[in-house]
């Protein structure tokens, strides 16, 4: 049997891989796609052709257009239109390019079944059914989220192989969904931070805590006004810096604004809006603590960035977080404001603990691959899946 497989490999001298970025339309997903595109040019793989699917007007689309690349195809940005294209039109391109295997960076594509598909997994809640991830949503939105989750579960069950960035979720996936063809590849680290200055001033305070997120229930952003109030009663000069903007059309912002007024802590809240990637270094240099009080995450760049910029990290005392952060974060009960404030006080009063967390974070960083190393691991795994299915 081994000789038969080897013979088939020899018959196809070149392997054609489609990297599917079409599900990445905004935020961190686009940054990951751009990291891949920048770094891939520095690598050399033998007997491999790479092609791309990108979402219309996404950053990967603009980049490939700018460099006048000829190995990409543009898919609709609208998810319904994109799925229609995958299901009924993509086969023409896939046949033309003689694609051997597809790597959908995050998510699942409804491509013809005869094409092998490896899917990257970024979603987290479907691996923690005991957690009511959509607890804060109304009935109609819960139904919508349920249907989306069913689509995601369908995708992980039907992909030929899966790539995880969180080891605890990989283990849960194997147990919950009886998945065997899975691999754990750590998120890559990009230390190429630009040093543009923030074009605004942060509010004055002795201590500043950063919530690098938008208006998302998962980030536990609604607990901030109570945290501010408790710190105020203890005469701790603290400001919460949040990378979200005032938006009276946003349901979560309106609830947040109500709580800020209720606790009378407007002077302790700094809504600075979206920060450019080139301004991140300046932002981290101006704050003292990084908060990540999520209910669930598959991974978060906040963790890597806190370690890199040597800022103590305050995270949820939950399985997903401990599997990533280990001994390099202060764990708090995310729904207990007094417990969180106690953690903040502990860091303020215990400089040796701060030093230990920062040191442990620096050590953890050494175990993360560069972007080039991560791409090499991904391509090697794609080849392994392809050869196993010959």
Residue frames relative to the residue before (quaternion, step in Angstrom):
aa qw qx qy qz dx dy dz
X 1.0000 0.0000 0.0000 0.0000 0.00 0.00 0.00
X 0.6143 0.5617 -0.3452 0.4336 3.58 1.01 -0.79
X 0.6780 0.4954 -0.3033 0.4505 3.60 0.91 -0.89
X 0.6106 0.5526 -0.3407 0.4536 3.56 1.14 -0.69
X 0.6467 0.5094 -0.3057 0.4784 3.61 0.98 -0.87
X 0.6600 0.5109 -0.3103 0.4552 3.57 0.88 -0.95
X 0.6383 0.5330 -0.3260 0.4496 3.57 0.99 -0.79
X 0.6502 0.5136 -0.3164 0.4619 3.57 1.01 -0.81
X 0.6259 0.5345 -0.3364 0.4576 3.56 1.03 -0.77
X 0.6631 0.5121 -0.3020 0.4549 3.56 0.98 -0.88
X 0.6191 0.5599 -0.3467 0.4279 3.57 1.08 -0.71
X 0.7430 0.2768 -0.1868 0.5800 3.58 1.10 -0.67
X 0.2146 -0.8266 0.5062 0.1203 3.55 0.08 1.28
X 0.7676 0.2727 -0.1537 0.5593 3.59 0.99 -0.82
X 0.2086 -0.7489 0.6124 0.1436 3.56 -1.10 0.74
X 0.2179 -0.7891 0.5669 0.0915 3.55 -0.78 1.07
X 0.0820 -0.8108 0.5793 -0.0141 3.56 -0.54 1.24
X 0.1963 -0.7460 0.6232 0.1289 3.55 -1.00 0.88
X 0.1793 -0.7499 0.6296 0.0956 3.56 -0.77 1.06
X 0.1672 -0.8247 0.5376 0.0550 3.57 -0.42 1.25
X 0.0470 -0.8077 0.5866 -0.0363 3.55 -0.34 1.35
X 0.4186 0.7669 -0.4351 0.2175 3.61 1.24 -0.07
X 0.6286 0.5292 -0.3445 0.4540 3.62 1.21 -0.33
X 0.6491 0.5149 -0.3028 0.4710 3.59 1.29 -0.28
X 0.0253 0.8535 -0.5138 0.0835 3.56 -0.15 1.33
X 0.8103 0.0287 0.0100 0.5852 3.59 1.18 -0.42
X 0.8012 0.3778 -0.2137 0.4118 3.54 -1.39 0.04
X 0.8472 -0.2058 0.1540 0.4649 3.50 -1.27 -0.61
X 0.5874 0.5902 -0.3677 0.4139 3.58 1.09 -0.62
X 0.6512 0.5054 -0.3070 0.4756 3.54 1.01 -0.84
X 0.6234 0.5426 -0.3418 0.4474 3.59 1.01 -0.78
X 0.6465 0.5166 -0.3119 0.4669 3.57 1.01 -0.84
X 0.6418 0.5191 -0.3150 0.4684 3.56 1.01 -0.83
X 0.6634 0.5013 -0.3039 0.4650 3.57 0.97 -0.87
X 0.6039 0.5466 -0.3527 0.4606 3.59 1.06 -0.72
X 0.6360 0.5268 -0.3205 0.4640 3.57 1.00 -0.86
X 0.6939 0.4941 -0.2880 0.4375 3.57 0.79 -1.03
X 0.6555 0.5018 -0.3124 0.4701 3.59 0.97 -0.81
X 0.7412 0.4499 -0.2364 0.4385 3.56 0.80 -1.04
X 0.5919 0.6083 -0.3793 0.3684 3.60 1.01 -0.71
X 0.6146 0.5699 -0.3417 0.4251 3.58 1.11 -0.66
X 0.6685 0.4943 -0.2969 0.4698 3.59 1.22 -0.41
X 0.6750 0.4915 -0.2743 0.4770 3.57 1.31 -0.09
X 0.1873 -0.7628 0.6078 0.1168 3.52 -1.25 0.48
X 0.0329 -0.7852 0.6182 -0.0118 3.56 -0.77 1.08
X 0.4039 -0.7263 0.5097 0.2228 3.55 -0.94 0.92
X 0.8747 0.0722 -0.0661 0.4747 3.54 -1.07 0.89
X 0.5816 0.5479 -0.3924 0.4556 3.58 1.02 0.81
X 0.1222 -0.7437 0.6529 0.0760 3.53 -1.08 0.88
X 0.1753 -0.7904 0.5819 0.0768 3.57 -0.91 0.95
X 0.0319 -0.7619 0.6469 0.0049 3.54 -1.04 0.92
X 0.2584 -0.7875 0.5465 0.1202 3.58 -1.21 0.52
X 0.1649 -0.6759 0.7007 0.1583 3.50 -1.37 0.54
X 0.0009 0.8020 -0.5968 0.0257 3.61 -0.84 0.95
X 0.5120 -0.6256 0.4894 0.3271 3.57 -1.22 0.51
X 0.5838 -0.6131 0.4107 0.3385 3.55 -1.00 0.84
X 0.8573 0.0787 -0.1174 0.4950 3.56 -0.94 1.04
X 0.4117 0.6685 -0.5036 0.3606 3.59 1.17 0.44
X 0.6764 -0.4866 0.3495 0.4285 3.59 -1.25 0.24
X 0.6358 0.5056 -0.3514 0.4655 3.67 0.93 -0.71
X 0.6219 0.5363 -0.3384 0.4594 3.60 1.02 -0.78
X 0.6795 0.4937 -0.2906 0.4583 3.59 0.84 -1.00
X 0.6498 0.5241 -0.3180 0.4494 3.57 0.99 -0.85
X 0.6924 0.4722 -0.2826 0.4666 3.60 0.81 -0.99
X 0.6154 0.5339 -0.3307 0.4763 3.55 1.14 -0.67
X 0.6598 0.5346 -0.2982 0.4358 3.57 0.96 -0.92
X 0.7387 0.3915 -0.2306 0.4979 3.59 0.94 -0.83
X 0.4330 -0.7357 0.4268 0.2985 3.55 1.37 0.19
X 0.1913 0.7949 -0.5450 0.1856 3.58 0.97 0.90
X 0.2317 -0.7812 0.5650 0.1292 3.57 -1.17 0.58
X 0.6163 0.5590 -0.3376 0.4402 3.59 1.26 0.32
X 0.6392 0.5032 -0.3463 0.4672 3.59 1.04 0.69
X 0.1750 -0.7499 0.6303 0.0989 3.51 -1.35 0.49
X 0.3606 -0.7590 0.5145 0.1711 3.54 -1.02 0.89
X 0.1610 -0.7846 0.5959 0.0578 3.56 -0.88 1.05
X 0.6244 -0.5458 0.3866 0.4036 3.62 -1.16 0.45
X 0.4924 -0.6661 0.4814 0.2866 3.56 -1.11 0.72
X 0.6045 0.5564 -0.3416 0.4565 3.56 1.12 -0.69
X 0.4758 -0.7188 0.4191 0.2852 3.64 -0.64 1.06
X 0.6339 0.5235 -0.3400 0.4568 3.62 1.02 -0.73
X 0.6679 0.4847 -0.2915 0.4837 3.58 0.94 -0.92
X 0.6319 0.5345 -0.3343 0.4508 3.58 1.04 -0.76
X 0.6554 0.5033 -0.3104 0.4698 3.60 0.91 -0.88
X 0.6185 0.5354 -0.3362 0.4666 3.59 1.04 -0.79
X 0.6484 0.5124 -0.3098 0.4701 3.57 0.97 -0.89
X 0.6545 0.5203 -0.3144 0.4496 3.59 0.89 -0.94
X 0.7195 0.4853 -0.2478 0.4306 3.54 0.86 -1.03
X 0.8462 0.2427 -0.0737 0.4687 3.54 0.82 -1.00
X 0.7819 0.3475 -0.1734 0.4876 3.62 1.12 -0.44
X 0.5839 0.6406 -0.3737 0.3303 3.60 1.07 -0.68
X 0.5710 0.6344 -0.3888 0.3469 3.60 1.07 -0.68
X 0.5953 0.5787 -0.3704 0.4166 3.60 1.09 -0.64
X 0.6876 0.4601 -0.2721 0.4914 3.58 0.94 -0.91
X 0.6545 0.5264 -0.3154 0.4416 3.57 0.91 -0.93
X 0.6493 0.5017 -0.3084 0.4812 3.59 1.05 -0.78
X 0.6440 0.5398 -0.3125 0.4431 3.55 0.95 -0.93
X 0.7450 0.4031 -0.2118 0.4874 3.58 0.94 -0.93
X 0.3204 -0.7640 0.4897 0.2717 3.58 1.32 -0.21
X 0.0915 0.8368 -0.5285 0.1100 3.55 0.92 1.00
X 0.2941 -0.7663 0.5525 0.1455 3.55 -0.95 0.94
X 0.8024 -0.0434 0.0884 0.5886 3.56 1.00 -0.84
X 0.2542 -0.7686 0.5755 0.1158 3.56 -1.11 0.76
X 0.1238 -0.7615 0.6315 0.0772 3.56 -1.00 0.86
X 0.1320 -0.7715 0.6207 0.0458 3.57 -0.37 1.28
X 0.4349 -0.7685 0.3871 0.2653 3.52 -0.23 1.31
X 0.7601 -0.0958 0.0307 0.6420 3.58 0.99 -0.80
X 0.7447 0.3536 -0.2758 0.4942 3.56 -0.70 1.07
X 0.4334 -0.6763 0.5438 0.2430 3.52 -1.35 -0.28
X 0.2260 -0.7761 0.5764 0.1196 3.55 -1.02 0.84
X 0.3982 -0.7194 0.5195 0.2325 3.58 -1.02 0.82
X 0.1502 0.8001 -0.5552 0.1707 3.53 0.66 1.17
X 0.6769 -0.4723 0.3426 0.4487 3.62 -1.17 0.34
X 0.5936 -0.6414 0.3684 0.3169 3.56 -0.94 0.97
X 0.6129 0.5876 -0.3618 0.3850 3.60 1.07 -0.59
X 0.6466 0.4950 -0.3292 0.4781 3.59 1.24 -0.26
X 0.4331 -0.6802 0.5302 0.2619 3.55 -0.89 0.96
X 0.0408 -0.8109 0.5837 0.0106 3.57 -0.97 0.81
X 0.1569 -0.7400 0.6505 0.0687 3.53 -0.93 1.06
X 0.1309 -0.8113 0.5679 0.0463 3.58 -0.84 0.98
X 0.3313 -0.6965 0.5988 0.2159 3.54 -1.04 0.82
X 0.2620 -0.7849 0.5479 0.1224 3.57 -0.96 0.89
X 0.0251 -0.8053 0.5920 -0.0185 3.57 -0.65 1.16
X 0.5922 0.5704 -0.3674 0.4347 3.58 1.19 -0.45
X 0.2488 -0.8121 0.5165 0.1093 3.58 -1.05 0.74
X 0.6714 0.5796 -0.3217 0.3314 3.58 0.85 -0.97
X 0.6181 0.5645 -0.3635 0.4088 3.63 1.07 -0.57
X 0.6633 0.4735 -0.3084 0.4907 3.59 1.28 -0.17
X 0.7088 0.3512 -0.2381 0.5635 3.56 1.34 0.05
X 0.0498 -0.8556 0.5148 0.0232 3.62 0.58 1.10
X 0.6001 0.5780 -0.3596 0.4201 3.60 1.20 -0.43
X 0.6696 0.4676 -0.2916 0.4980 3.60 1.27 -0.27
X 0.3274 -0.7248 0.5731 0.1976 3.57 -0.87 0.98
X 0.1850 -0.8501 0.4865 0.0802 3.53 0.29 1.33
X 0.7544 0.3638 -0.1901 0.5123 3.58 1.09 -0.72
X 0.1683 0.8546 -0.4803 0.1027 3.59 1.22 0.52
X 0.7253 0.4680 -0.2597 0.4329 3.61 0.91 -0.86
X 0.6015 0.6021 -0.3545 0.3874 3.60 1.21 -0.29
X 0.5196 -0.6249 0.4741 0.3386 3.58 -1.17 0.52
X 0.7485 -0.4495 0.2565 0.4145 3.56 -1.30 0.32
X 0.6590 0.5140 -0.3120 0.4517 3.58 0.92 -0.92
X 0.6914 0.4688 -0.2802 0.4729 3.59 0.88 -0.93
X 0.5983 0.5564 -0.3598 0.4506 3.58 1.11 -0.61
X 0.6310 0.5227 -0.3267 0.4711 3.58 1.03 -0.80
X 0.6385 0.5224 -0.3217 0.4646 3.58 0.97 -0.87
X 0.6761 0.4906 -0.2914 0.4663 3.58 0.89 -0.96
X 0.6123 0.5535 -0.3410 0.4499 3.58 1.07 -0.75
X 0.6687 0.4973 -0.2992 0.4649 3.59 0.92 -0.92
X 0.6333 0.5201 -0.3259 0.4714 3.58 1.03 -0.79
X 0.6498 0.5165 -0.3110 0.4628 3.58 1.00 -0.84
X 0.6312 0.5261 -0.3358 0.4606 3.59 1.03 -0.73
X 0.6157 0.5332 -0.3262 0.4798 3.56 1.11 -0.73
X 0.6633 0.5028 -0.3037 0.4637 3.58 0.98 -0.85
X 0.6405 0.5133 -0.3205 0.4729 3.57 0.99 -0.82
X 0.6127 0.5398 -0.3360 0.4695 3.57 1.03 -0.80
X 0.6626 0.5282 -0.3000 0.4382 3.56 0.95 -0.90
X 0.7045 0.4512 -0.2940 0.4622 3.60 0.81 -0.91
X 0.6423 0.5186 -0.3282 0.4591 3.59 1.12 -0.56
X 0.7560 0.4126 -0.2047 0.4650 3.57 1.06 -0.72
X 0.5145 0.6076 -0.4363 0.4192 3.59 1.20 -0.19
X 0.5108 -0.6543 0.4623 0.3120 3.58 -1.08 0.68
X 0.7880 -0.0318 0.0302 0.6141 3.58 1.19 -0.51
X 0.2311 -0.7834 0.5685 0.0983 3.56 -1.21 0.59
X 0.2104 -0.7485 0.6179 0.1173 3.55 -1.17 0.74
X 0.1174 -0.8049 0.5810 0.0271 3.59 -0.69 1.14
X 0.2875 -0.7367 0.5865 0.1751 3.55 -1.26 0.61
X 0.7202 0.3398 -0.2120 0.5665 3.56 1.32 -0.09
X 0.4031 -0.7688 0.4457 0.2186 3.56 -0.49 1.23
X 0.6310 0.5316 -0.3503 0.4434 3.61 1.01 -0.68
X 0.6548 0.5016 -0.3125 0.4712 3.58 1.06 -0.70
X 0.5876 0.5546 -0.3632 0.4639 3.57 1.12 -0.61
X 0.6748 0.4909 -0.2963 0.4647 3.58 0.87 -0.93
X 0.6521 0.5025 -0.3118 0.4744 3.57 1.01 -0.79
X 0.6242 0.5435 -0.3364 0.4491 3.61 1.01 -0.78
X 0.6460 0.5217 -0.3151 0.4596 3.57 0.97 -0.84
X 0.7076 0.4680 -0.2549 0.4640 3.54 0.97 -0.92
X 0.7230 0.4625 -0.2523 0.4469 3.60 0.84 -1.00
X 0.8253 0.2337 -0.0718 0.5090 3.55 0.87 -0.99
X 0.4259 -0.7387 0.4377 0.2850 3.57 1.30 0.27
X 0.3015 0.7657 -0.5026 0.2649 3.56 0.94 0.97
X 0.1933 -0.8131 0.5438 0.0767 3.56 -0.89 0.93
X 0.7237 0.4008 -0.2486 0.5038 3.57 0.93 -0.87
X 0.3287 0.7234 -0.5253 0.3045 3.56 0.23 1.34
X 0.0622 -0.7843 0.6158 0.0424 3.55 -1.22 0.50
X 0.3009 -0.7249 0.5914 0.1852 3.56 -1.20 0.63
X 0.0509 0.7700 -0.6316 0.0753 3.57 -0.70 1.16
X 0.4064 -0.7439 0.4749 0.2365 3.56 -0.54 1.15
X 0.5858 -0.5518 0.4696 0.3630 3.50 -1.27 0.58
X 0.4373 -0.7030 0.4948 0.2640 3.56 -1.03 0.75
X 0.3539 -0.7134 0.5677 0.2086 3.52 -1.30 0.41
X 0.1004 -0.7787 0.6183 0.0352 3.54 -0.89 1.01
X 0.1438 -0.8262 0.5429 0.0441 3.57 -0.36 1.26
X 0.5035 0.6615 -0.4155 0.3692 3.57 1.28 0.14
X 0.1167 0.8130 -0.5547 0.1330 3.57 0.48 1.25
X 0.3593 -0.7005 0.5723 0.2295 3.55 -0.97 0.89
X 0.3672 -0.7657 0.5018 0.1642 3.56 -1.20 0.45
X 0.1892 0.7752 -0.5731 0.1865 3.58 0.90 0.89
X 0.4365 -0.6947 0.5097 0.2588 3.55 -1.07 0.76
X 0.5522 -0.5786 0.4800 0.3604 3.55 -1.19 0.61
X 0.3579 -0.7541 0.5079 0.2129 3.59 -0.93 0.82
X 0.7055 0.3307 -0.2723 0.5647 3.57 1.16 0.63
X 0.4344 -0.6856 0.5191 0.2680 3.56 -1.27 0.38
X 0.4036 -0.6846 0.5485 0.2598 3.55 -1.06 0.76
X 0.6032 -0.5529 0.4240 0.3882 3.56 -1.20 0.49
X 0.5134 -0.6552 0.4639 0.3032 3.55 -1.09 0.73
X 0.2505 0.7314 -0.6118 0.1677 3.56 -1.05 0.83
X 0.5790 -0.5656 0.4445 0.3839 3.56 -1.26 0.28
X 0.7985 0.1425 -0.0450 0.5832 3.55 0.99 -0.93
X 0.0878 -0.7835 0.6144 0.0309 3.55 -1.09 0.83
X 0.1190 -0.7881 0.6023 0.0447 3.55 -0.92 0.98
X 0.2743 -0.8053 0.5139 0.1105 3.57 -0.79 1.06
X 0.0757 -0.7131 0.6949 0.0537 3.52 -1.12 0.91
X 0.1101 -0.8085 0.5773 0.0321 3.58 -0.22 1.28
X 0.4907 0.6329 -0.4352 0.4114 3.55 0.25 1.29
X 0.4482 -0.6433 0.5394 0.3071 3.53 -1.37 0.14
X 0.7239 -0.4004 0.3191 0.4623 3.54 -1.28 -0.41
X 0.2619 0.7554 -0.5431 0.2565 3.54 0.08 1.36
X 0.4837 -0.6644 0.4871 0.2957 3.56 -0.87 0.95
X 0.6154 0.5933 -0.3490 0.3840 3.58 0.97 -0.85
X 0.6811 0.5037 -0.2864 0.4476 3.59 1.07 -0.73
X 0.3895 -0.7492 0.4535 0.2850 3.60 1.34 -0.04
X 0.1982 0.8390 -0.4829 0.1533 3.51 1.15 0.70
X 0.6282 0.5717 -0.3328 0.4096 3.61 1.15 -0.54
X 0.5893 0.5681 -0.3830 0.4281 3.60 1.24 -0.15
X 0.4878 0.7136 -0.4107 0.2902 3.60 1.22 -0.41
X 0.6597 0.5064 -0.3499 0.4313 3.68 0.76 -0.82
X 0.6540 0.4939 -0.3238 0.4727 3.61 0.99 -0.74
X 0.6101 0.5372 -0.3490 0.4663 3.59 1.03 -0.75
X 0.6504 0.5205 -0.3114 0.4573 3.57 0.93 -0.94
X 0.6524 0.5250 -0.3113 0.4492 3.58 0.94 -0.90
X 0.6743 0.4935 -0.2976 0.4618 3.59 0.89 -0.93
X 0.6413 0.5065 -0.3196 0.4797 3.59 1.04 -0.76
X 0.6276 0.5458 -0.3238 0.4510 3.57 1.07 -0.80
X 0.6593 0.5087 -0.3129 0.4568 3.60 0.97 -0.82
X 0.6913 0.4391 -0.2662 0.5085 3.57 1.25 -0.46
X 0.4373 -0.7230 0.4288 0.3195 3.58 1.36 0.16
X 0.3900 0.6827 -0.5111 0.3473 3.59 1.02 0.85
X 0.3389 -0.7681 0.5189 0.1609 3.56 -0.58 1.23
X 0.1961 0.8068 -0.5067 0.2320 3.55 0.11 1.35
X 0.0761 -0.7683 0.6336 0.0502 3.57 -1.17 0.74
X 0.2770 -0.7356 0.5962 0.1636 3.56 -1.02 0.88
X 0.1801 -0.7774 0.5990 0.0668 3.55 -0.69 1.18
X 0.0340 -0.8180 0.5720 -0.0496 3.57 -0.61 1.20
X 0.3234 -0.7653 0.5271 0.1787 3.58 -0.77 1.03
X 0.4983 0.5779 -0.4736 0.4397 3.54 0.67 1.20
X 0.3551 -0.7377 0.5385 0.1993 3.56 -1.18 0.55
X 0.5982 -0.5261 0.4536 0.3995 3.55 -1.26 0.41
X 0.1014 0.7931 -0.5867 0.1283 3.58 -0.77 1.06
X 0.2273 -0.8272 0.5032 0.1043 3.56 -0.09 1.31
X 0.6014 0.5326 -0.3672 0.4688 3.59 1.28 0.00
X 0.6305 0.5409 -0.3225 0.4538 3.55 1.31 -0.20
X 0.4841 -0.7029 0.4482 0.2658 3.58 -0.72 1.12
X 0.6794 0.4893 -0.2988 0.4579 3.59 0.92 -0.89
X 0.6302 0.5301 -0.3396 0.4545 3.59 0.99 -0.78
X 0.6481 0.5238 -0.3254 0.4470 3.59 0.93 -0.85
X 0.6403 0.4968 -0.3192 0.4913 3.59 1.05 -0.74
X 0.6325 0.5408 -0.3160 0.4557 3.56 1.02 -0.87
X 0.6613 0.5151 -0.2955 0.4583 3.57 0.91 -0.98
X 0.6248 0.5398 -0.3291 0.4581 3.58 1.02 -0.81
X 0.6853 0.4841 -0.2787 0.4671 3.58 0.93 -0.94
X 0.6089 0.5459 -0.3479 0.4584 3.59 1.05 -0.74
X 0.6793 0.4726 -0.2815 0.4858 3.57 0.97 -0.88
X 0.6187 0.5615 -0.3359 0.4349 3.56 1.02 -0.81
X 0.7655 0.3548 -0.1822 0.5049 3.56 0.89 -0.98
X 0.3401 -0.7717 0.4752 0.2510 3.58 1.33 -0.10
X 0.4507 0.6953 -0.4340 0.3536 3.59 0.82 1.03
X 0.2158 0.8162 -0.5151 0.1481 3.58 1.16 0.51
X 0.6472 0.5378 -0.3165 0.4380 3.59 1.07 -0.72
X 0.6911 0.4566 -0.2706 0.4905 3.61 1.28 -0.25
X 0.6526 0.4765 -0.2977 0.5084 3.58 1.33 0.14
X 0.0486 -0.7945 0.6053 -0.0092 3.57 -0.83 1.02
X 0.1016 -0.7931 0.6002 0.0188 3.59 -0.23 1.32
X 0.0776 -0.8593 0.5055 0.0028 3.57 -0.18 1.25
X 0.4751 -0.6826 0.4425 0.3355 3.60 1.22 -0.13
X 0.7423 -0.4038 0.2960 0.4454 3.53 -1.35 0.01
X 0.2322 -0.7657 0.5897 0.1098 3.55 -0.97 0.94
X 0.4648 -0.6760 0.4952 0.2859 3.57 -0.88 0.93
X 0.6185 -0.5546 0.4059 0.3810 3.54 -1.17 0.60
X 0.6614 0.5239 -0.3030 0.4430 3.58 1.04 -0.79
X 0.6900 0.4688 -0.2729 0.4791 3.61 1.27 -0.34
X 0.4224 0.7451 -0.4442 0.2629 3.59 1.28 -0.15
X 0.6434 0.5353 -0.3345 0.4330 3.58 0.90 -0.89
X 0.6673 0.4933 -0.3018 0.4694 3.58 0.92 -0.88
X 0.6279 0.5347 -0.3327 0.4573 3.58 1.04 -0.77
X 0.6878 0.4800 -0.2909 0.4603 3.60 0.80 -0.97
X 0.6453 0.5281 -0.3237 0.4471 3.57 1.04 -0.69
X 0.7029 0.4694 -0.2580 0.4681 3.59 1.21 -0.47
X 0.6949 0.4298 -0.2819 0.5029 3.62 1.24 -0.10
X 0.4402 -0.7193 0.4874 0.2264 3.57 -1.31 0.34
X 0.8029 0.1208 -0.0343 0.5827 3.59 1.06 -0.75
X 0.2328 -0.7470 0.6057 0.1445 3.55 -1.21 0.60
X 0.1875 -0.7917 0.5766 0.0746 3.56 -0.83 1.08
X 0.0658 0.7471 -0.6609 0.0281 3.54 -1.11 0.78
X 0.0507 0.8438 -0.5243 0.1031 3.55 0.18 1.35
X 0.2023 0.8255 -0.5003 0.1653 3.56 1.11 0.71
X 0.5105 -0.6014 0.5203 0.3271 3.50 -1.28 0.51
X 0.7847 -0.0774 0.0829 0.6094 3.56 1.03 -0.87
X 0.0653 0.7486 -0.6593 0.0235 3.55 -1.22 0.64
X 0.3915 -0.6551 0.5708 0.3029 3.56 -1.13 0.54
X 0.7282 -0.1982 0.1295 0.6432 3.52 1.20 -0.75
X 0.0973 -0.7869 0.6037 0.0833 3.58 -1.24 0.24
X 0.4681 -0.6770 0.4981 0.2729 3.55 -0.93 0.94
X 0.5043 0.6505 -0.4208 0.3813 3.60 1.22 -0.41
X 0.6316 0.5467 -0.3277 0.4414 3.57 1.04 -0.80
X 0.6755 0.4923 -0.2795 0.4725 3.55 0.81 -1.07
X 0.6888 0.4970 -0.2839 0.4450 3.56 0.87 -0.99
X 0.6237 0.5287 -0.3421 0.4631 3.60 1.02 -0.76
X 0.6514 0.5021 -0.3124 0.4753 3.58 0.95 -0.85
X 0.6888 0.5083 -0.2898 0.4280 3.56 0.82 -1.03
X 0.7538 0.3639 -0.1975 0.5102 3.58 0.95 -0.89
X 0.4329 -0.7554 0.4108 0.2707 3.55 1.37 0.35
X 0.4030 0.6602 -0.5156 0.3686 3.53 0.74 1.19
X 0.4866 -0.6656 0.4691 0.3163 3.62 -0.85 0.88
X 0.2901 -0.7814 0.5437 0.0985 3.52 -0.96 1.04
X 0.1319 -0.7755 0.6158 0.0442 3.57 -0.84 1.05
X 0.0542 0.8392 -0.5307 0.1055 3.59 -0.37 1.25
X 0.6578 -0.5060 0.3957 0.3933 3.52 -1.36 0.30
X 0.4025 -0.7031 0.5356 0.2384 3.54 -1.01 0.85
X 0.3782 0.7173 -0.4751 0.3416 3.54 0.51 1.28
X 0.7085 -0.5010 0.3054 0.3921 3.55 -1.26 0.52
X 0.6635 0.5202 -0.3221 0.4307 3.58 0.82 -0.97
X 0.6869 0.4921 -0.2859 0.4519 3.59 0.97 -0.88
X 0.6654 0.5055 -0.3086 0.4545 3.58 0.93 -0.87
X 0.6273 0.5433 -0.3483 0.4359 3.60 1.06 -0.66
X 0.7008 0.4311 -0.2593 0.5057 3.60 1.17 -0.54
X 0.7964 0.3886 -0.1713 0.4307 3.55 0.66 -1.19
X 0.1646 -0.8202 0.5281 0.1461 3.59 1.15 -0.58
X 0.8153 -0.2323 0.1781 0.4995 3.65 -0.67 -1.07
X 0.5873 0.6213 -0.3421 0.3900 3.56 1.25 0.28
X 0.7094 0.3554 -0.2729 0.5440 3.60 1.14 0.57
X 0.4083 -0.6476 0.5746 0.2894 3.54 -1.30 0.37
X 0.2345 -0.8011 0.5405 0.1055 3.58 -0.63 1.14
X 0.0310 -0.7924 0.6087 -0.0240 3.56 -0.96 0.96
X 0.5176 -0.5991 0.5018 0.3484 3.55 -1.29 0.36
X 0.4031 -0.7933 0.4018 0.2161 3.55 -0.22 1.34
X 0.7355 0.4039 -0.2356 0.4903 3.62 1.08 -0.56
X 0.6384 0.5037 -0.3111 0.4919 3.57 1.29 0.08
X 0.3025 -0.8002 0.4907 0.1656 3.58 -0.08 1.32
X 0.6547 0.5143 -0.3251 0.4485 3.60 0.95 -0.82
X 0.6359 0.5225 -0.3267 0.4647 3.58 1.05 -0.74
X 0.6470 0.5161 -0.3141 0.4651 3.58 1.00 -0.84
X 0.6577 0.4995 -0.3049 0.4743 3.58 0.93 -0.90
X 0.6085 0.5421 -0.3448 0.4658 3.58 1.07 -0.71
X 0.6398 0.5211 -0.3136 0.4699 3.58 1.07 -0.77
X 0.6290 0.5270 -0.3260 0.4694 3.57 1.02 -0.83
X 0.6558 0.5091 -0.3061 0.4658 3.58 0.93 -0.91
X 0.6175 0.5565 -0.3399 0.4398 3.56 1.02 -0.82
X 0.6789 0.4749 -0.2884 0.4800 3.59 0.97 -0.86
X 0.6338 0.5359 -0.3339 0.4468 3.59 0.99 -0.78
X 0.7782 0.3810 -0.1719 0.4687 3.56 0.94 -0.96
X 0.7473 0.3586 -0.1948 0.5244 3.59 1.22 -0.27
X 0.1743 -0.8311 0.5230 0.0725 3.57 0.16 1.30
X 0.6176 0.5466 -0.3539 0.4411 3.59 1.08 -0.62
X 0.6177 0.5256 -0.3413 0.4751 3.61 1.11 -0.66
X 0.6261 0.5308 -0.3267 0.4685 3.58 0.99 -0.85
X 0.6624 0.5101 -0.2980 0.4607 3.56 0.90 -0.95
X 0.6520 0.5218 -0.3081 0.4558 3.58 1.01 -0.85
X 0.6595 0.5064 -0.3104 0.4607 3.59 0.91 -0.89
X 0.6566 0.5067 -0.3051 0.4680 3.57 0.96 -0.89
X 0.6478 0.5177 -0.3095 0.4654 3.59 0.98 -0.86
X 0.6636 0.4978 -0.3004 0.4707 3.59 0.95 -0.88
X 0.6306 0.5329 -0.3281 0.4591 3.56 1.07 -0.74
X 0.6394 0.5227 -0.3185 0.4654 3.58 1.00 -0.81
X 0.6391 0.5158 -0.3153 0.4754 3.57 1.08 -0.75
X 0.6400 0.5322 -0.3262 0.4481 3.60 0.97 -0.86
X 0.6094 0.5857 -0.3483 0.4053 3.57 1.02 -0.81
X 0.6244 0.5778 -0.3347 0.4053 3.58 1.07 -0.74
X 0.6754 0.4911 -0.2913 0.4667 3.57 1.21 -0.45
X 0.6023 0.5535 -0.3642 0.4452 3.58 1.26 0.03
X 0.4554 -0.7090 0.4655 0.2706 3.60 -0.93 0.86
X 0.5235 -0.5540 0.5237 0.3805 3.51 -1.32 0.28
X 0.6793 -0.4648 0.3504 0.4470 3.59 -1.27 0.20
X 0.6540 0.5162 -0.3133 0.4557 3.58 0.97 -0.86
X 0.6516 0.5087 -0.3131 0.4675 3.59 0.99 -0.80
X 0.6461 0.5174 -0.3199 0.4611 3.58 0.99 -0.81
X 0.6439 0.5129 -0.3223 0.4673 3.59 0.93 -0.86
X 0.6363 0.5270 -0.3243 0.4606 3.60 0.98 -0.84
X 0.6499 0.5038 -0.3147 0.4741 3.60 0.98 -0.83
X 0.6573 0.5155 -0.3107 0.4536 3.59 0.97 -0.85
X 0.6701 0.4896 -0.3036 0.4682 3.57 0.87 -0.93
X 0.6294 0.5319 -0.3339 0.4576 3.60 1.00 -0.78
X 0.6677 0.4910 -0.3031 0.4704 3.58 0.97 -0.84
X 0.6173 0.5382 -0.3382 0.4636 3.60 1.02 -0.79
X 0.6466 0.5131 -0.3075 0.4734 3.59 0.97 -0.85
X 0.6365 0.5392 -0.3137 0.4536 3.55 1.03 -0.88
X 0.6559 0.5015 -0.3000 0.4778 3.60 0.96 -0.92
X 0.6509 0.5261 -0.3127 0.4492 3.57 0.92 -0.93
X 0.7031 0.4681 -0.2733 0.4603 3.58 0.80 -1.01
X 0.6347 0.5379 -0.3286 0.4471 3.59 1.09 -0.67
X 0.7301 0.4183 -0.2295 0.4891 3.57 1.19 -0.51
X 0.4252 0.6967 -0.4720 0.3332 3.59 1.24 0.22
